[in-house]
Amino acid sequence: MAQEASSLLHPLLLPVWIIGAILLLERFLPWPEKAHPLTLIRLMALRLSDRVNPDPKRPAGQQHISGALAILVILLPLLIVPLPLLWLAEYPWFFDALLLLVAVQFSPVQHGVKRVEQALKNDKKNLARQWLNTLVLRETTRLSPLGIGKAAVEALILRFAYQIVGVLFWYALLGGLGALAVRIIMELHHCWNPRKPHFGHFGQPVAHLHQWLMWLPTRLAALLLALANRPLQGIRAWFGVKGRGHNASVILASAGGSLGVELSGPAYYNGIKVRFPRVGGQREARFGDIQRARTLVNTAQLMLWMLLFVCHLLLVGWALKNGV
């Protein structure tokens, strides 16, 4: 018993306990969004883009260069400031956990989806669209109640893949500072998304960087979402995506197959219709699928933590065996 207890307290298991504690803390005692550091970072990103990208009619090459430099202007100072604390602190794991807490911030998405669900339940379509606007970039004025519910399901699944799986994946590899860096890039991608007006070229560098950073985490998220409900259907839908598949298509295909509902498809951005491939299951999403999607995400999140626990436990066993 003593040896088992010492194994659970091994330093190699500390990141897993930190992840579990942060996920619980962020879920049940969420950081107020108005006072959250990421809110300030989003504001900084928008103010910076107004200065360095005032004219979207400039040559595309100039906008690409401006977009790439803007990433460094935002990212480098925000990563350099915490370094002395991590180097000099007696308990660096505390600051590592604090950086992870900043980087996760998933509870506003969960609360937003709940509000959309409640508004639809009360037949308040306009209110549902307002809450949905906080979660998506697409136009919501054209959406029917079924379309609103489907968009809410897609937003929840995609945000889970990026903000939970993506952040924790890079935290496991690079620690709290790496997780924060990846989350800042996510926020810059959201603020400077190429589908927004004036960011068609300026937002391309951060979009490509985000796509690359999320390539492997989104495949892990797709696997977890498939295993969380109906593995065979989820994996079959995932492998049914044509070509290599965009990150979002892979995630939605796996989740849609697992839930048995069709996801993705055409969407309007600034009056322009963009056609995305329909993926996932066969039937259209219904109101009750919002709750099913929330359950799917919660199950996948628990599975992710258990996967990390098992991997680190194997590392502990190897370390004890080799006297490390």
C-alpha positions in Angstrom: 0.0 0.0 0.0 2.8 2.4 0.9 4.5 1.8 -2.5 1.3 2.3 -4.4 0.7 5.6 -2.5 4.2 6.8 -3.2 3.7 5.9 -6.9 0.6 8.2 -7.0 2.7 11.0 -5.5 5.5 10.6 -8.0 6.6 13.9 -9.6 5.9 12.4 -13.1 2.2 12.3 -12.1 2.1 15.9 -10.9 1.0 17.3 -14.4 -2.0 14.8 -14.4 -3.2 16.0 -10.9 -2.7 19.6 -12.0 -4.8 19.0 -15.1 -7.6 17.3 -13.1 -7.6 20.1 -10.5 -7.7 22.9 -13.1 -10.5 21.3 -15.1 -12.6 21.0 -12.0 -11.8 24.5 -10.9 -12.5 26.0 -14.3 -15.8 24.1 -14.5 -17.2 24.8 -11.1 -15.5 28.1 -10.2 -15.1 29.8 -13.5 -13.0 32.9 -13.9 -15.3 35.9 -14.7 -15.0 36.5 -18.4 -14.8 40.3 -18.1 -11.8 40.0 -15.7 -10.1 37.1 -17.6 -6.7 37.8 -19.2 -7.8 36.3 -22.5 -10.4 39.1 -22.8 -7.6 41.6 -22.6 -5.6 39.7 -25.2 -8.5 39.8 -27.6 -8.9 43.5 -27.1 -5.1 44.0 -27.7 -5.3 41.9 -30.9 -8.2 44.0 -32.3 -6.5 47.3 -31.4 -3.2 46.1 -33.0 -4.9 45.0 -36.2 -6.5 48.5 -36.5 -3.0 50.0 -36.5 -1.0 47.6 -38.6 -3.8 46.6 -41.0 -5.7 49.8 -41.7 -6.2 49.2 -45.4 -7.4 45.7 -46.6 -6.8 46.8 -50.2 -3.0 46.7 -49.8 -1.1 44.0 -51.7 -1.7 40.5 -50.3 2.0 40.0 -49.6 2.3 43.1 -47.4 -0.8 42.0 -45.5 0.7 38.5 -45.0 3.9 40.0 -43.6 2.0 42.4 -41.3 -0.1 39.4 -40.0 3.0 37.4 -39.3 4.7 40.2 -37.5 1.6 41.0 -35.5 1.6 37.5 -34.1 5.1 38.1 -32.7 4.2 41.5 -31.3 1.4 40.0 -29.3 2.9 36.6 -28.4 6.5 37.4 -27.4 5.9 39.9 -24.6 3.1 37.8 -23.1 5.4 34.7 -22.9 8.5 36.5 -21.7 6.8 38.1 -18.7 6.0 34.8 -16.9 9.5 33.3 -17.5 11.2 34.8 -14.4 8.4 33.5 -12.2 8.8 30.0 -13.5 12.6 30.1 -13.2 12.8 31.7 -9.7 9.7 30.4 -8.0 10.2 27.8 -5.2 7.1 26.0 -6.4 7.1 26.5 -10.2 4.2 24.0 -10.5 1.9 26.6 -9.0 2.6 29.1 -11.7 2.5 26.3 -14.3 -1.0 25.5 -13.1 -2.0 29.2 -13.1 -1.0 29.5 -16.8 -3.0 26.4 -17.6 -6.0 27.8 -15.9 -5.7 30.9 -18.0 -5.2 28.8 -21.2 -8.2 26.5 -20.8 -11.3 28.8 -20.3 -14.0 26.4 -21.6 -16.8 27.1 -19.2 -18.1 30.2 -21.1 -18.7 28.0 -24.1 -20.6 25.4 -22.0 -22.7 28.1 -20.4 -23.4 29.7 -23.8 -24.6 26.4 -25.3 -26.8 25.9 -22.3 -28.3 29.3 -22.8 -28.9 28.6 -26.5 -30.6 25.3 -25.5 -32.8 27.0 -22.9 -33.8 29.8 -25.3 -34.8 27.3 -27.9 -36.8 25.3 -25.3 -38.7 28.5 -24.5 -39.2 29.2 -28.2 -37.2 32.4 -28.0 -35.4 32.2 -31.4 -34.0 35.7 -31.3 -32.5 35.2 -27.9 -31.0 31.9 -29.0 -29.4 33.6 -32.0 -27.9 36.3 -29.7 -26.3 33.7 -27.5 -25.1 31.7 -30.5 -23.4 34.8 -31.9 -21.0 34.7 -28.9 -19.9 31.2 -30.0 -19.6 31.3 -33.8 -18.4 33.5 -36.6 -21.1 32.6 -39.1 -24.3 34.6 -39.7 -27.1 33.5 -37.5 -30.0 35.6 -38.7 -30.9 33.1 -41.5 -30.9 30.1 -39.2 -34.1 28.2 -38.2 -34.4 26.7 -34.7 -33.0 23.4 -36.1 -30.1 25.3 -37.7 -29.4 27.2 -34.4 -29.3 23.9 -32.5 -27.0 22.3 -35.1 -24.7 25.3 -35.0 -24.6 25.2 -31.2 -23.6 21.5 -31.3 -20.9 22.2 -33.8 -19.5 25.1 -31.7 -19.4 23.0 -28.6 -17.6 20.1 -30.3 -15.1 22.3 -32.1 -14.3 24.4 -29.0 -13.8 21.3 -27.0 -11.3 19.9 -29.5 -9.4 23.2 -29.6 -9.7 24.6 -26.1 -9.5 21.4 -24.1 -7.8 18.7 -26.2 -5.5 21.1 -28.0 -4.5 23.1 -24.9 -3.9 20.0 -22.8 -2.0 18.2 -25.6 0.5 21.1 -25.7 0.5 21.4 -22.0 1.6 17.8 -21.7 4.5 18.5 -24.1 5.6 22.0 -23.2 4.1 22.9 -19.9 2.0 25.9 -18.9 3.9 28.4 -21.0 3.4 26.2 -24.1 -0.3 25.8 -23.4 -0.7 29.6 -23.0 1.1 30.2 -26.3 -1.2 27.9 -28.1 -4.3 29.4 -26.6 -3.1 33.0 -27.5 -2.7 31.8 -31.1 -6.3 30.4 -31.0 -7.6 33.8 -29.8 -5.6 35.6 -32.5 -7.1 33.2 -35.1 -10.6 34.0 -33.8 -10.0 37.8 -33.9 -8.2 37.8 -37.2 -10.1 35.0 -38.9 -9.8 35.3 -42.7 -13.6 34.9 -43.0 -14.0 38.3 -41.3 -14.1 41.5 -43.2 -10.6 43.1 -43.7 -8.7 39.9 -42.6 -8.8 37.8 -45.8 -5.0 38.1 -46.2 -3.9 39.6 -42.9 -5.3 36.6 -41.0 -3.8 33.9 -43.2 -0.5 33.5 -41.2 -2.2 32.8 -37.9 -4.8 30.6 -39.6 -2.0 28.4 -41.1 -0.2 28.3 -37.7 -3.4 27.3 -35.9 -4.1 24.6 -38.5 -0.6 23.2 -38.0 -0.7 23.3 -34.2 -4.1 21.6 -34.0 -3.5 18.9 -36.6 -2.5 16.2 -34.2 -4.7 17.3 -31.2 -7.8 17.4 -33.5 -7.1 13.7 -34.5 -6.9 12.8 -30.9 -10.1 14.7 -30.2 -11.8 12.9 -33.1 -10.8 9.5 -31.6 -12.0 10.5 -28.1 -15.4 11.7 -29.5 -15.8 8.5 -31.4 -15.0 6.3 -28.5 -17.2 8.3 -26.1 -20.4 7.0 -27.7 -20.5 4.8 -30.8 -16.9 4.1 -31.8 -17.6 2.2 -35.1 -19.9 4.8 -36.5 -17.7 7.7 -35.4 -14.5 6.2 -36.8 -16.3 5.2 -40.1 -17.6 8.8 -40.5 -14.1 10.1 -39.8 -12.4 7.9 -42.4 -15.2 8.9 -44.8 -14.0 12.5 -45.0 -12.6 13.1 -48.5 -8.9 13.7 -48.9 -6.9 14.5 -45.8 -9.7 16.6 -44.4 -9.6 20.0 -42.7 -9.2 19.9 -38.9 -12.8 21.0 -38.4 -14.2 18.5 -40.8 -12.4 15.6 -39.1 -13.7 16.6 -35.7 -17.3 17.1 -36.8 -17.3 13.9 -38.9 -16.2 11.8 -35.9 -18.6 13.5 -33.5 -21.5 13.5 -35.9 -21.0 9.8 -36.6 -20.8 9.0 -32.9 -24.0 11.0 -32.3 -25.7 9.7 -35.5 -26.4 13.2 -36.8 -25.3 15.2 -39.9 -23.0 18.1 -39.1 -21.4 20.9 -41.1 -22.7 22.0 -44.5 -23.3 25.4 -46.1 -22.9 28.5 -43.9 -23.0 32.3 -44.5 -20.1 34.6 -43.6 -20.7 38.3 -44.3 -23.3 37.6 -46.8 -21.2 35.0 -48.7 -22.3 31.4 -48.8 -19.5 29.0 -48.0 -20.0 25.3 -48.7 -18.5 22.9 -46.3 -18.8 19.1 -46.8 -21.7 17.5 -44.9 -20.2 14.9 -42.6 -21.2 12.6 -39.7 -24.4 10.6 -39.5 -27.5 10.5 -41.7 -30.3 12.3 -39.9 -30.6 16.0 -39.3 -29.7 17.3 -35.8 -32.6 17.9 -33.4 -33.1 19.9 -30.3 -32.4 17.0 -28.0 -29.0 16.5 -29.7 -27.6 19.6 -27.8 -27.9 17.7 -24.5 -26.4 14.6 -26.2 -23.5 16.6 -27.5 -22.9 18.0 -24.0 -22.8 14.5 -22.6 -20.5 13.4 -25.4 -18.0 16.2 -24.7 -18.1 15.5 -20.9 -17.4 11.8 -21.5 -14.6 12.6 -23.9 -13.0 15.0 -21.5 -13.0 12.4 -18.7 -11.5 9.8 -21.1 -8.8 12.3 -22.0 -7.8 12.8 -18.4 -7.8 9.0 -17.8 -5.7 8.5 -20.9 -3.2 11.1 -19.6 -3.2 9.3 -16.2 -2.5 5.9 -17.7 0.3 7.3 -19.9 2.0 9.0 -16.9 1.5 6.0 -14.7 3.4 3.9 -17.2 6.1 6.5 -17.1 6.2 6.2 -13.3 6.5 2.5 -13.6 9.3 2.8 -16.0 11.1 5.3 -13.8 10.7 3.2 -10.6 12.0 0.1 -12.5 15.0 1.9 -13.7 15.7 3.8 -10.5 15.1 7.2 -12.1 
